[in-house]
Amino acid sequence: MIDVIVAGGGPTGLMLACELRLHGVRVVVLEKESGPTPHSKARGLHARSVEVMDQRGLLERFLPHGEKFAVGGFFAGIGTVWPDRLDTSHPYVFAVPQVVTERLLTERAVELGVEILRGREVTGLRQDADGVDVALADGTRLRARYAVGCDGGRSTVRKLLGVAFPGEPATVETLLGEMRIGVAPETLAAVVAEVHKTHKRFGAVPEGDGLYRVIVPADGVSEDRTAAPTLDDFKRQLKAFAGTDFGVHSPRWLSRFGDATRLAEHYRVGRVLLAGDAAHIHPPTGGQGLNLGVQDAFNLGWKLAAEVNGRAPEGLLDSYHAERHPVAAAVLDNTRAQMQLMSTEPGPQAVRRLLAELMDFEEVNRHLIEKITAIGVRYDLGEGHELLGRRMRDTELSDGRRLYALMHTGRGLLLDRTGRLSVDGRADRVDHVVDVVADPDVPAALLRPDGHVAWVGEDQQGLSDALGKWFGAA
């Protein structure tokens, strides 16, 4: 029997598959498309996602394929300088096309032994006490111990589960596509800069090879959201906002997106779970969508693997919903706020000007950037040290090794300055590193496989309790 079926071969599904395979779980990824996605809606990894790749030894694969940008403007396009001393070793946005992210994660998944089946669309789902039966459009039936829907905002898995998806429908829509431009680059740049002063959902960015990524508000909301816009739609809207269509031609791909905002009521129903856009949708303001999904997978992978391997303590798998649902709710709220701030109406524009003034204060700027980049996320693990529930930044140990380099295998980690502690019979799940590390200045810290701090202290009993809570019986 398959251990876990992952429906959806995008960044979320691929990241989850990689995480599961680190723990020996047999994974099959079902992707309804017959080939890789030919275009990139998402364009970058925020600091926390860069950390995730670094923690699994994947960052070196990514670095040759993108650029680092330490720039502001990620909150509603309000231009601010990047705050100093962010709590991360990766204080930048890494600009990399989604197609590259998917290709690199696919390569890693295949290396780890993930089976990826393309052209396989899920049409049915039935679960019992022992497993999940998945029906495919070609008549095939597969059975697994667990299944995870990572199949996007129109998730078939979520619908088959009957999970409610409350929120707000789209009220505005934006056209997005790649195409060639028929005017001089300097002419285009001048017009775009002028229009963008008023209309923040307008732009044309060079993509290389003579192509431009064009974004322009649509004329209302389409009744058929699955139908791609036409080049004439782009021309009409460009003329409406800029007075010219820039001679756009030869489109590579065309799409639309709205500001619908929805959050699944439950991330788990029995043996079936949801992650990524299948669990939450929101406007792409701030570039958080792909990142939120990858981080869902990073939280879920080790927990689901422990469940499959029979080592999960009670409640571990349910902590996925408990921790990630509030994070998604916060992202939905900040994207709602950003969409309001990007409105051309006088009221929202007045609030925007006021917020721009407030963002000149470093604490405000830092708070919003940490929110967008997810390095400010803290899971509610109860009362305790200020580090409890936070992910730990990368740091250098006294012997020159990096903390994140010790986490490539996806195991837990006890960072021990005292030399007196023990992982208490869990050396098969938790690595014990004795090192007089200067940062953080704590006697010892227990890190979960996702890098979040599960315990801080120096007493063995407290540590043993935390080990049992997160890693199961000795």
C-alpha positions in Angstrom: 0.0 0.0 0.0 1.1 3.6 -0.7 1.8 5.5 2.5 0.7 8.9 1.3 -0.9 10.1 -1.9 -0.3 13.8 -2.6 -2.8 15.3 -5.1 -1.0 18.2 -6.9 2.5 18.6 -8.2 3.1 22.3 -7.6 5.6 23.7 -5.1 3.4 22.7 -2.0 2.9 19.1 -3.1 6.5 18.6 -4.2 7.9 20.1 -1.0 5.6 17.9 1.1 6.7 14.8 -0.9 10.3 15.6 -0.3 9.8 16.1 3.4 7.9 12.7 3.7 10.6 10.9 1.8 13.3 12.1 4.2 11.6 9.9 6.8 11.2 6.8 4.5 7.5 7.4 3.7 6.4 6.0 0.3 4.8 8.9 -1.6 3.0 9.1 -4.9 2.3 12.5 -6.4 -0.7 12.8 -8.7 -0.6 15.8 -11.1 -3.5 16.3 -13.5 -1.4 18.3 -16.0 0.6 16.2 -18.4 3.7 18.4 -18.3 5.3 21.0 -16.1 3.6 24.4 -15.8 4.9 26.6 -18.7 4.6 29.9 -16.9 5.3 31.5 -13.6 2.6 33.4 -11.7 4.8 33.4 -8.5 8.1 35.1 -8.8 10.1 34.7 -5.6 10.8 33.2 -2.2 10.6 35.3 0.9 13.1 35.0 3.7 11.4 32.2 5.6 11.1 30.1 2.5 14.7 30.7 1.7 15.5 29.5 5.2 13.4 26.4 4.6 15.5 25.6 1.5 18.6 26.2 3.4 17.5 23.9 6.3 17.1 21.1 3.8 20.3 21.7 1.8 18.4 23.0 -1.3 19.4 26.6 -1.3 22.7 26.0 -3.2 20.6 24.6 -6.1 18.4 27.7 -6.2 21.1 30.5 -5.9 22.4 30.2 -9.6 18.8 30.7 -10.9 17.7 33.9 -9.3 18.7 37.2 -7.7 18.7 38.6 -4.2 16.8 41.8 -3.5 16.8 43.7 -0.2 14.1 46.2 -1.1 11.0 47.6 0.4 7.6 48.0 -1.2 6.2 44.6 -0.4 3.4 45.9 1.7 0.8 47.3 -0.7 3.6 48.6 -2.9 4.5 51.3 -0.3 8.1 52.1 -1.0 10.2 51.8 2.1 13.8 50.8 2.7 14.5 47.3 3.9 14.8 47.4 7.7 18.1 46.7 9.3 18.9 43.7 11.5 16.1 41.4 10.5 16.1 38.2 12.5 17.4 36.0 9.7 20.6 35.2 7.9 18.7 35.7 4.7 17.4 39.3 4.8 16.3 39.4 1.2 13.7 38.3 -1.3 15.0 35.7 -3.7 13.6 36.4 -7.1 13.2 33.1 -8.9 10.4 32.0 -11.4 7.9 29.5 -10.2 8.8 27.2 -13.0 12.3 27.0 -11.7 11.2 26.3 -8.2 9.0 23.5 -9.4 11.8 22.0 -11.6 14.3 22.1 -8.7 11.8 20.5 -6.2 10.8 17.9 -8.8 14.5 17.0 -9.3 14.9 16.7 -5.5 11.8 14.6 -5.1 12.8 12.2 -7.8 16.3 11.8 -6.2 14.6 10.9 -2.9 12.4 8.3 -4.6 9.1 10.1 -5.0 6.9 8.6 -7.7 5.3 11.4 -9.8 2.4 10.5 -12.0 1.4 13.2 -14.5 -1.8 13.3 -16.4 -3.6 11.8 -13.4 -6.7 13.7 -12.3 -8.4 12.9 -9.0 -12.2 12.4 -9.4 -13.2 10.4 -6.3 -12.2 10.0 -2.7 -13.4 7.5 0.0 -11.8 6.8 3.4 -12.2 4.3 6.1 -10.5 3.4 9.3 -7.4 2.0 7.6 -6.9 4.1 4.5 -8.0 6.3 1.6 -9.2 5.1 -1.8 -8.5 7.6 -4.6 -10.3 7.3 -7.9 -8.7 8.8 -11.1 -10.3 10.1 -14.3 -8.8 7.2 -16.3 -10.6 4.7 -14.1 -7.6 3.8 -12.0 -8.0 3.4 -8.2 -5.2 3.8 -5.8 -5.2 3.2 -2.0 -3.0 4.9 0.6 -2.8 5.2 4.3 -3.2 9.0 4.0 -3.9 11.6 1.3 -3.1 15.3 1.1 -4.8 17.7 -1.2 -2.3 20.2 -2.6 -4.4 20.7 -5.7 -4.9 24.5 -5.7 -7.7 27.0 -5.0 -10.3 24.9 -6.9 -9.2 21.8 -5.0 -11.1 18.7 -6.0 -9.9 17.0 -2.8 -11.4 19.8 -0.7 -14.7 19.6 -2.5 -14.8 15.8 -2.2 -14.2 16.1 1.5 -17.1 18.6 1.8 -14.9 21.0 3.7 -16.4 24.5 3.9 -14.4 27.3 2.3 -15.8 30.5 3.7 -14.7 33.9 2.8 -15.4 36.6 0.1 -15.7 36.2 -3.6 -13.7 38.3 -6.0 -14.8 41.9 -6.4 -11.9 43.1 -8.6 -9.9 41.2 -11.2 -6.5 41.7 -12.7 -5.0 40.5 -16.0 -1.5 39.0 -16.0 0.5 37.7 -18.9 3.8 37.6 -20.7 4.0 39.2 -24.2 6.2 41.4 -26.4 6.0 45.2 -26.6 6.0 47.3 -29.7 7.4 50.5 -28.3 10.9 51.6 -27.1 11.7 50.4 -23.5 12.3 53.9 -22.3 8.8 55.0 -23.6 7.2 52.1 -21.9 9.0 52.8 -18.6 8.0 56.4 -18.6 4.3 55.7 -19.2 4.2 52.8 -16.7 5.8 55.0 -14.0 3.2 57.7 -14.4 0.2 55.3 -14.4 1.6 53.4 -11.5 1.5 56.5 -9.3 -2.3 56.1 -9.2 -3.0 52.5 -10.2 -0.8 50.1 -8.2 -2.2 47.0 -10.1 -0.5 48.2 -13.3 2.9 47.5 -14.6 5.2 46.0 -17.3 8.4 44.3 -16.2 11.1 43.0 -18.6 11.4 39.2 -18.3 14.3 38.8 -20.7 14.3 37.5 -24.3 12.2 40.5 -25.3 9.3 39.5 -23.2 7.4 41.6 -20.6 5.3 40.6 -17.7 2.2 42.8 -18.1 -0.3 43.5 -15.3 -3.4 45.6 -15.7 -6.8 45.9 -14.0 -9.5 43.9 -15.8 -12.9 45.3 -16.9 -14.9 43.8 -14.0 -14.9 40.2 -12.9 -15.3 37.4 -15.4 -18.2 35.0 -15.0 -16.0 32.1 -16.2 -12.9 32.3 -14.0 -11.3 29.3 -15.8 -11.3 31.0 -19.2 -8.1 32.8 -20.1 -8.3 36.4 -21.2 -7.4 37.3 -24.8 -4.8 39.7 -26.1 -7.6 42.0 -27.1 -8.7 42.2 -23.5 -5.2 43.3 -22.6 -5.1 45.9 -25.3 -8.4 47.3 -24.3 -7.5 47.7 -20.7 -4.0 49.1 -21.4 -5.6 51.8 -23.5 -8.1 52.5 -20.8 -5.4 53.1 -18.2 -2.4 54.3 -20.2 -3.9 55.7 -23.3 -2.0 53.2 -25.4 -1.7 49.4 -25.7 2.1 49.7 -26.2 1.8 47.6 -29.4 1.6 44.4 -27.3 1.8 41.2 -29.4 3.0 37.6 -29.5 1.7 36.6 -26.0 3.4 33.7 -24.3 0.7 33.1 -21.8 -2.3 35.1 -20.5 -4.2 34.7 -17.2 -6.4 36.5 -14.7 -6.6 36.6 -10.9 -9.1 38.1 -8.5 -9.1 39.2 -4.9 -11.2 36.3 -3.6 -10.2 35.5 0.0 -11.2 32.1 1.5 -9.9 29.8 4.2 -10.9 26.1 4.7 -12.6 25.4 8.0 -10.6 22.3 8.6 -7.1 21.2 7.4 -7.8 17.6 8.3 -10.7 15.3 7.9 -9.7 11.8 9.1 -6.9 10.5 6.9 -7.1 13.4 4.4 -5.4 16.8 4.8 -5.2 20.0 2.9 -2.2 22.3 2.2 -1.4 25.3 0.1 -4.0 27.0 -2.0 -6.4 24.0 -1.4 -6.6 25.3 2.1 -6.5 29.0 1.5 -6.7 31.6 -1.3 -6.1 35.3 -1.2 -4.9 38.1 -3.5 -1.2 37.8 -4.5 -0.3 41.2 -2.9 3.0 40.8 -1.1 3.9 37.7 -3.0 2.9 35.4 -0.1 0.9 32.6 -1.8 3.6 30.1 -2.9 5.6 30.8 0.2 2.6 30.1 2.5 2.1 26.7 0.7 5.7 25.7 1.0 5.7 26.5 4.7 2.5 24.5 5.1 4.3 21.5 3.7 7.3 22.1 5.9 5.1 22.0 9.0 3.1 19.0 7.9 5.7 16.7 6.4 7.5 15.6 9.6 4.2 15.3 11.5 2.5 13.1 8.9 5.7 11.0 8.5 5.7 10.4 12.3 2.1 9.3 12.1 2.8 6.9 9.2 5.8 5.5 11.0 3.9 4.9 14.1 5.9 7.3 16.3 3.6 10.3 16.5 2.5 11.3 20.0 -1.2 12.0 20.5 -2.3 15.2 18.9 0.8 15.7 16.8 -1.0 15.5 13.4 -3.8 17.7 14.6 -1.2 20.4 15.6 -0.8 21.0 11.8 -4.2 22.7 11.7 -3.8 24.3 15.0 -0.5 26.0 14.0 -1.0 26.7 10.3 -4.7 27.8 10.2 -4.0 30.9 12.2 -1.0 31.8 10.1 -3.2 31.6 6.9 -5.9 33.7 8.6 -3.3 36.4 9.3 -2.1 36.3 5.7 -5.7 36.6 4.4 -6.1 39.7 6.7 -3.0 41.4 5.5 -3.8 40.8 1.9 -7.3 42.2 2.5 -5.7 45.3 4.0 -3.3 45.7 1.1 -6.0 45.4 -1.5 -7.9 48.2 0.3 -4.7 50.3 0.4 -4.3 49.9 -3.4 -7.7 51.2 -4.1 -8.0 54.5 -6.0 -10.8 55.7 -3.8 -10.1 58.8 -1.7 -10.7 57.1 1.7 -8.2 54.2 1.1 -5.8 56.6 -0.5 -5.9 58.7 2.7 -5.2 55.7 4.8 -2.4 54.7 2.5 -0.7 58.1 2.9 -1.0 57.8 6.7 0.4 54.3 6.7 3.3 55.4 4.5 4.2 58.0 7.2 4.0 55.3 9.9 6.3 53.0 7.9 9.0 55.6 8.3 9.2 54.4 11.9 11.6 51.4 11.8 9.5 49.3 14.3 6.4 49.6 12.0 8.4 48.8 8.9 10.0 45.8 10.6 6.7 44.5 11.9 5.1 44.6 8.4 8.2 43.1 6.6 8.4 40.3 9.2 4.7 39.6 8.6 5.1 39.4 4.8 8.3 37.3 4.9 6.9 35.0 7.7 10.0 35.3 9.9 7.7 36.8 12.5 5.5 33.6 12.8 5.3 32.2 16.3 3.3 29.1 17.0 1.4 29.0 20.2 3.2 26.3 22.2 2.2 27.7 25.6 3.9 29.9 28.2 7.6 30.0 28.3 10.8 31.5 26.9 10.4 34.2 24.2 12.0 31.8 21.7 9.3 29.1 22.3 7.3 28.6 19.1 9.6 30.7 17.0 11.8 29.4 14.3 15.5 29.7 15.1 17.7 31.7 12.7 20.8 30.1 11.3 23.9 30.6 13.4 27.5 29.5 13.4 28.6 26.9 15.9 32.0 27.1 17.7 33.5 24.5 15.4 32.5 26.5 12.3 29.5 24.4 11.3 26.2 26.2 10.5 23.1 25.3 12.5 21.0 24.9 9.3 23.6 22.5 7.8 22.8 20.1 10.7 19.1 20.0 9.7 19.3 18.6 6.2 18.0 15.2 7.2 14.8 16.5 8.7 15.4 15.3 12.2 14.9 17.1 15.5 17.9 18.8 17.1 19.0 19.4 20.7 21.4 22.3 20.8 23.1 21.9 24.2 25.5 24.3 25.8 25.6 22.5 29.1 26.8 19.1 27.9 24.7 17.5 30.7 21.5 16.7 28.8 20.3 13.7 26.8 17.8 13.0 24.1 16.5 10.3 26.4 16.2 7.3 24.1 15.3 9.2 21.0 18.6 9.3 19.2 16.9 7.8 16.2 14.8 10.9 15.8 16.7 13.7 17.4 20.4 14.7 17.0 22.2 16.0 20.1 24.8 18.7 19.4 26.9 19.9 22.3 28.4 23.3 21.4 29.1 26.6 23.2 27.2 28.6 20.7 27.0 32.3 21.4 23.6 32.9 19.7 21.1 32.3 21.1 22.2 32.8 24.6 20.3 29.9 26.3 21.5 26.8 28.1 19.8 24.5 25.6 17.1 24.5 23.0 15.1 21.7 21.4 14.3 22.3 17.7 11.6 20.5 15.9 12.4 19.2 12.3 10.8 22.5 11.0 13.3 24.6 13.0 10.8 25.9 15.5 11.8 25.9 19.1 9.9 23.3 21.2 11.7 23.8 24.5 14.3 26.1 26.2 16.0 25.3 29.5 18.6 23.2 31.3 16.6 20.6 33.3 16.5 17.0 31.9 12.9 16.4 33.1 11.6 19.4 31.2 13.5 18.3 28.1 12.2 14.7 28.4 8.6 16.0 28.6 9.1 18.1 25.5 10.7 15.2 23.7 7.7 13.0 24.5 5.3 15.7 23.4 6.9 16.3 20.0 8.8 13.1 19.2 6.9 10.3 20.9 7.9 7.6 23.3 11.5 6.7 23.8 
